[in-house]
Amino acid sequence: MVNYNEILETEETLDPSDWEAQRLLAHRMIDDVFSFVSGVREQPAWQPVPEKVKDLLQASVPAAPTGDLTSIYERFKKDILPYRKGSIHPMFFSWVEGNGTITGVLADMLASTMNSNLAIGDHSAVYVERQVIEWMKQWLGFPATASGIFTGGGSVANVTALIVARNAYRDGVAREEGLKHMPEQLVVYCSTETHNCVFKAVETIGIGNRYLRRIPVTAGFTIDMELLRLQLEKDKRAGLTPLCLIGNAGTVNTGAIDPLEEMAAICRQESMWFHIDGAIGALAKPVPEMQDAFQAIALADSVAFDLHKWMYVNYEAGCLLVRDGIAHKNAFSHPANYLARHERGLAGGPESFSGYGLELSRSFKSLKIWMGLQEQGMDKYLRLIRQNIAQAFYLQQLVHETDTLEMLTPVTLNIVCYRYNPGGQDDDQLNVLNKELLMRLHESGVAAPSYTILGGRYAIRVSITNHRTTRADLQKLVSHTVLTGKEIMG
Ligand SMILES: Cc1ncc(COP(=O)(O)O)c(C=O)c1O
């Protein structure tokens, strides 16, 4: 028999035994954070994790304390902080990653202090989240009747959209019958340049790769509309049912923008769901130069986008908006006694977010957005997005002006793909050369662009999703690329 009374004689908690000592340490941490972020330009854009540190991070789970919090913090500063990914640096240009902000750091600390789980209930965090979703609808031109949900990122926002599209088809027949017992075979369409999270999403919703039509792209890396139309006709003749067309508001490789308006028109004509993966670009919709290209975002049935990309919000913050809020709710709702809303009390309040997505437990992602938008205003973010676009065109100009550099595709948004080409080498040799060059750039700590392959050619890929980048940084990137290229060539 367990003697529970004996256990209860030594009641414990995770609160500090010395609050004052912990408070002093916390003040020091905040001081360090400010010094660190304000001086980040002097730090390397990236540096490798030493083998010694990797070994240290393979210890077995500590059954007992390994030190007090002060010593653990010292270990963090020595072994973890210096070997970060680098996205807070002004010369971090890899993949598509925002920098975060100091306000975001503080907001995350405050959100974490509240420790609000947004699954359900009548509490302030739920109202902040709802407010920010309303702001996002206004930002992207969605109607007030639309619904929205915050997600960990664009990948989850995209799969959530496709679940809604599938479950909205024929009044939710897929929810009841499952795809296997439906008479029709559903088909999804997108371009070959679409992000692989969409491919994963199509598999996840049970449609399968065989019925995901990856339509080839034009020379500008946008979906070939003629081939899309031919494929649609072919599929219909074969008795298949087009379910959804996915447009890109900025592709991951090059920032290419699909002809969204034309795609919206096809969807209306064919009664297909029109989803936009706007993970990279959607937030640029109100920027004057982008309005023509992005106007049709407001016509989509759903749009997925990332605030941790072009709103520079600290990780994580993805979002999905769905034009038909009822369809969104119908896609997920499952009444449960333990989650029923009450008239009053903690279980009162607005509808639970869990009826709009897969997750029940949810962190308070919107506080950092709510604070940031009030501190800076939306116009400041739009100016920064515009600044990044202008910087991408500026970098393109620098590349054009440099004999040994070559653009691999024209800039359309904030992504620049170029390579070092001193002449006299074929594509295979240039691919090896540029891959080596990129790794050396990283190891030098000067800059951290990423890479892709365009038409078989290895590209140094610079995604400027960075509120700290300046023109001088881009000049430095160009001069270092050339210097490193020369070094490799001997
Ligand atoms: C176009 C596009 N879609 C989707 C995603 C996935 O977003 P996340 O990494 O937030 O899941 C990305 C990521 O870079 C992207 O560029």
The ligand as an ORCA input file, in Angstrom:
! r2SCAN-3c Opt
* xyz 0 1
  C       6.062     29.518    -49.783
  C       6.145     28.821    -48.459
  N       5.099     28.117    -48.029
  C       5.114     27.483    -46.851
  C       6.211     27.520    -46.032
  C       6.209     26.787    -44.729
  O       6.097     27.695    -43.677
  P       6.554     27.314    -42.191
  O       8.041     27.115    -42.260
  O       6.164     28.503    -41.387
  O       5.845     26.079    -41.807
  C       7.345     28.243    -46.440
  C       8.549     28.303    -45.605
  O       9.511     28.946    -45.903
  C       7.309     28.912    -47.679
  O       8.359     29.618    -48.118
*
